[in-house]
Amino acid sequence: MRNPIEAIVAFNQKAGLLDSEFNDLKESAYLVEEALEPYDVSYLASLFSIDETSHKSVARAIVANTSASKEPITKVVTVDKYLDAIVFAVGALAKQGLSHQDITHLLNVVTLCNMKKLTVGTDSEGKQLKPDDWVGPEEKIKAYLISKGLY
Protein backbone atom coordinates (compact mmCIF):
# COMPACT_ATOMS: atom_id res chain seq x y z
CA MET A 1 0.00 0.00 0.00
CA ARG A 2 1.39 3.38 -0.99
CA ASN A 3 2.19 5.91 1.69
CA PRO A 4 -0.86 8.19 1.42
CA ILE A 5 1.03 11.35 2.34
CA GLU A 6 3.48 10.65 -0.48
CA ALA A 7 0.54 10.09 -2.86
CA ILE A 8 -1.17 13.31 -1.77
CA VAL A 9 2.02 15.36 -2.24
CA ALA A 10 2.46 13.76 -5.70
CA PHE A 11 -1.13 14.74 -6.61
CA ASN A 12 -0.51 18.32 -5.50
CA GLN A 13 2.72 18.45 -7.52
CA LYS A 14 1.13 16.99 -10.67
CA ALA A 15 -1.84 19.33 -10.33
CA GLY A 16 0.48 22.33 -10.13
CA LEU A 17 -0.99 23.25 -6.76
CA LEU A 18 2.45 23.64 -5.21
CA ASP A 19 3.51 26.19 -7.83
CA SER A 20 1.57 29.08 -6.30
CA GLU A 21 2.70 30.99 -3.25
CA PHE A 22 1.28 29.85 0.08
CA ASN A 23 -1.70 31.95 1.17
CA ASP A 24 -2.94 30.97 4.62
CA LEU A 25 -6.36 32.60 4.20
CA LYS A 26 -7.00 30.74 0.94
CA GLU A 27 -5.78 27.44 2.41
CA SER A 28 -7.91 28.01 5.51
CA ALA A 29 -10.94 28.62 3.30
CA TYR A 30 -10.40 25.19 1.71
CA LEU A 31 -10.51 23.61 5.18
CA VAL A 32 -13.71 25.50 6.04
CA GLU A 33 -15.25 24.54 2.68
CA GLU A 34 -14.62 20.84 3.35
CA ALA A 35 -16.09 21.15 6.86
CA LEU A 36 -19.25 22.77 5.45
CA GLU A 37 -19.62 20.37 2.52
CA PRO A 38 -22.52 18.21 3.78
CA TYR A 39 -24.51 21.12 5.21
CA ASP A 40 -26.99 23.67 3.89
CA VAL A 41 -25.13 26.98 3.98
CA SER A 42 -27.88 29.29 2.75
CA TYR A 43 -28.29 30.91 6.20
CA LEU A 44 -24.55 31.61 6.39
CA ALA A 45 -24.67 33.07 2.87
CA SER A 46 -27.42 35.43 3.99
CA LEU A 47 -25.36 36.55 7.00
CA PHE A 48 -22.56 37.60 4.66
CA SER A 49 -24.99 39.06 2.11
CA ILE A 50 -23.74 36.86 -0.71
CA ASP A 51 -26.09 35.65 -3.42
CA GLU A 52 -24.25 32.45 -4.22
CA THR A 53 -24.86 29.71 -1.64
CA SER A 54 -22.03 27.41 -2.69
CA HIS A 55 -19.86 26.01 0.05
CA LYS A 56 -16.87 27.59 -1.66
CA SER A 57 -18.29 31.14 -1.61
CA VAL A 58 -19.49 30.82 1.99
CA ALA A 59 -16.12 29.46 3.16
CA ARG A 60 -14.31 32.32 1.47
CA ALA A 61 -16.71 34.83 3.05
CA ILE A 62 -16.14 33.35 6.51
CA VAL A 63 -12.37 33.56 6.16
CA ALA A 64 -12.45 37.01 4.51
CA ASN A 65 -14.46 38.37 7.43
CA THR A 66 -11.98 37.36 10.12
CA SER A 67 -9.83 39.90 11.92
CA ALA A 68 -6.09 39.98 11.53
CA SER A 69 -4.14 38.26 14.25
CA LYS A 70 -2.63 40.51 16.91
CA GLU A 71 0.51 38.38 16.84
CA PRO A 72 2.43 37.58 13.67
CA ILE A 73 1.49 34.21 12.25
CA THR A 74 4.79 32.37 12.09
CA LYS A 75 5.62 29.35 9.99
CA VAL A 76 5.65 27.25 13.18
CA VAL A 77 2.10 28.37 14.04
CA THR A 78 0.96 27.66 10.49
CA VAL A 79 2.54 24.20 10.34
CA ASP A 80 1.10 23.35 13.75
CA LYS A 81 -2.38 24.44 12.59
CA TYR A 82 -2.37 22.17 9.53
CA LEU A 83 -0.87 19.25 11.44
CA ASP A 84 -3.60 19.69 14.06
CA ALA A 85 -6.19 19.59 11.26
CA ILE A 86 -4.75 16.24 10.17
CA VAL A 87 -4.79 14.96 13.76
CA PHE A 88 -8.45 15.98 14.19
CA ALA A 89 -9.38 14.43 10.83
CA VAL A 90 -7.68 11.12 11.68
CA GLY A 91 -9.32 11.15 15.11
CA ALA A 92 -12.76 11.74 13.55
CA LEU A 93 -12.17 8.82 11.18
CA ALA A 94 -11.06 6.60 14.07
CA LYS A 95 -14.28 7.54 15.92
CA GLN A 96 -16.10 6.08 12.90
CA GLY A 97 -14.38 2.76 13.62
CA LEU A 98 -11.62 3.02 11.01
CA SER A 99 -8.18 1.62 11.82
CA HIS A 100 -4.99 3.28 10.62
CA GLN A 101 -4.88 0.68 7.82
CA ASP A 102 -8.44 1.59 6.78
CA ILE A 103 -7.58 5.29 6.79
CA THR A 104 -4.44 4.66 4.72
CA HIS A 105 -6.40 2.58 2.21
CA LEU A 106 -9.18 5.16 1.88
CA LEU A 107 -6.74 8.07 1.55
CA ASN A 108 -5.25 6.20 -1.40
CA VAL A 109 -8.74 5.66 -2.87
CA VAL A 110 -9.51 9.39 -2.62
CA THR A 111 -6.10 10.35 -4.04
CA LEU A 112 -6.54 8.02 -7.03
CA CYS A 113 -9.89 9.67 -7.76
CA ASN A 114 -8.31 13.10 -7.41
CA MET A 115 -5.57 12.14 -9.88
CA LYS A 116 -8.32 11.78 -12.50
CA LYS A 117 -9.06 15.51 -12.10
CA LEU A 118 -5.66 16.43 -13.52
CA THR A 119 -7.01 16.69 -17.08
CA VAL A 120 -9.09 19.81 -16.36
CA GLY A 121 -6.98 22.35 -14.48
CA THR A 122 -7.80 24.73 -11.66
CA ASP A 123 -10.23 27.54 -10.99
CA SER A 124 -9.23 31.16 -10.36
CA GLU A 125 -8.65 30.31 -6.70
CA GLY A 126 -6.30 27.42 -7.56
CA LYS A 127 -8.73 24.64 -6.62
CA GLN A 128 -8.60 21.56 -8.83
CA LEU A 129 -11.64 21.27 -11.13
CA LYS A 130 -13.48 18.04 -11.86
CA PRO A 131 -13.95 16.76 -15.43
CA ASP A 132 -17.55 16.33 -16.59
CA ASP A 133 -17.24 12.53 -16.44
CA TRP A 134 -15.50 12.51 -13.04
CA VAL A 135 -16.72 9.90 -10.57
CA GLY A 136 -15.99 10.65 -6.95
CA PRO A 137 -14.74 8.14 -4.42
CA GLU A 138 -18.03 7.78 -2.53
CA GLU A 139 -19.08 4.42 -4.03
CA LYS A 140 -15.63 2.91 -3.48
CA ILE A 141 -15.61 4.23 0.09
CA LYS A 142 -19.07 2.79 0.70
CA ALA A 143 -18.10 -0.61 -0.74
CA TYR A 144 -14.97 -0.69 1.42
CA LEU A 145 -16.87 0.26 4.58
CA ILE A 146 -19.47 -2.44 3.87
CA SER A 147 -16.74 -5.04 3.30
CA LYS A 148 -15.24 -4.15 6.69
CA GLY A 149 -18.63 -4.17 8.48
CA LEU A 150 -18.31 -0.44 9.18
CA TYR A 151 -21.34 0.78 7.23
C-alpha positions in Angstrom: 0.0 0.0 0.0 1.4 3.4 -1.0 2.2 5.9 1.7 -0.9 8.2 1.4 1.0 11.3 2.3 3.5 10.6 -0.5 0.5 10.1 -2.9 -1.2 13.3 -1.8 2.0 15.4 -2.2 2.5 13.8 -5.7 -1.1 14.7 -6.6 -0.5 18.3 -5.5 2.7 18.4 -7.5 1.1 17.0 -10.7 -1.8 19.3 -10.3 0.5 22.3 -10.1 -1.0 23.3 -6.8 2.4 23.6 -5.2 3.5 26.2 -7.8 1.6 29.1 -6.3 2.7 31.0 -3.3 1.3 29.9 0.1 -1.7 31.9 1.2 -2.9 31.0 4.6 -6.4 32.6 4.2 -7.0 30.7 0.9 -5.8 27.4 2.4 -7.9 28.0 5.5 -10.9 28.6 3.3 -10.4 25.2 1.7 -10.5 23.6 5.2 -13.7 25.5 6.0 -15.3 24.5 2.7 -14.6 20.8 3.3 -16.1 21.2 6.9 -19.2 22.8 5.5 -19.6 20.4 2.5 -22.5 18.2 3.8 -24.5 21.1 5.2 -27.0 23.7 3.9 -25.1 27.0 4.0 -27.9 29.3 2.8 -28.3 30.9 6.2 -24.5 31.6 6.4 -24.7 33.1 2.9 -27.4 35.4 4.0 -25.4 36.5 7.0 -22.6 37.6 4.7 -25.0 39.1 2.1 -23.7 36.9 -0.7 -26.1 35.7 -3.4 -24.3 32.4 -4.2 -24.9 29.7 -1.6 -22.0 27.4 -2.7 -19.9 26.0 0.1 -16.9 27.6 -1.7 -18.3 31.1 -1.6 -19.5 30.8 2.0 -16.1 29.5 3.2 -14.3 32.3 1.5 -16.7 34.8 3.1 -16.1 33.4 6.5 -12.4 33.6 6.2 -12.5 37.0 4.5 -14.5 38.4 7.4 -12.0 37.4 10.1 -9.8 39.9 11.9 -6.1 40.0 11.5 -4.1 38.3 14.3 -2.6 40.5 16.9 0.5 38.4 16.8 2.4 37.6 13.7 1.5 34.2 12.3 4.8 32.4 12.1 5.6 29.4 10.0 5.7 27.2 13.2 2.1 28.4 14.0 1.0 27.7 10.5 2.5 24.2 10.3 1.1 23.4 13.8 -2.4 24.4 12.6 -2.4 22.2 9.5 -0.9 19.2 11.4 -3.6 19.7 14.1 -6.2 19.6 11.3 -4.8 16.2 10.2 -4.8 15.0 13.8 -8.4 16.0 14.2 -9.4 14.4 10.8 -7.7 11.1 11.7 -9.3 11.1 15.1 -12.8 11.7 13.5 -12.2 8.8 11.2 -11.1 6.6 14.1 -14.3 7.5 15.9 -16.1 6.1 12.9 -14.4 2.8 13.6 -11.6 3.0 11.0 -8.2 1.6 11.8 -5.0 3.3 10.6 -4.9 0.7 7.8 -8.4 1.6 6.8 -7.6 5.3 6.8 -4.4 4.7 4.7 -6.4 2.6 2.2 -9.2 5.2 1.9 -6.7 8.1 1.5 -5.3 6.2 -1.4 -8.7 5.7 -2.9 -9.5 9.4 -2.6 -6.1 10.4 -4.0 -6.5 8.0 -7.0 -9.9 9.7 -7.8 -8.3 13.1 -7.4 -5.6 12.1 -9.9 -8.3 11.8 -12.5 -9.1 15.5 -12.1 -5.7 16.4 -13.5 -7.0 16.7 -17.1 -9.1 19.8 -16.4 -7.0 22.4 -14.5 -7.8 24.7 -11.7 -10.2 27.5 -11.0 -9.2 31.2 -10.4 -8.6 30.3 -6.7 -6.3 27.4 -7.6 -8.7 24.6 -6.6 -8.6 21.6 -8.8 -11.6 21.3 -11.1 -13.5 18.0 -11.9 -13.9 16.8 -15.4 -17.5 16.3 -16.6 -17.2 12.5 -16.4 -15.5 12.5 -13.0 -16.7 9.9 -10.6 -16.0 10.7 -7.0 -14.7 8.1 -4.4 -18.0 7.8 -2.5 -19.1 4.4 -4.0 -15.6 2.9 -3.5 -15.6 4.2 0.1 -19.1 2.8 0.7 -18.1 -0.6 -0.7 -15.0 -0.7 1.4 -16.9 0.3 4.6 -19.5 -2.4 3.9 -16.7 -5.0 3.3 -15.2 -4.2 6.7 -18.6 -4.2 8.5 -18.3 -0.4 9.2 -21.3 0.8 7.2 
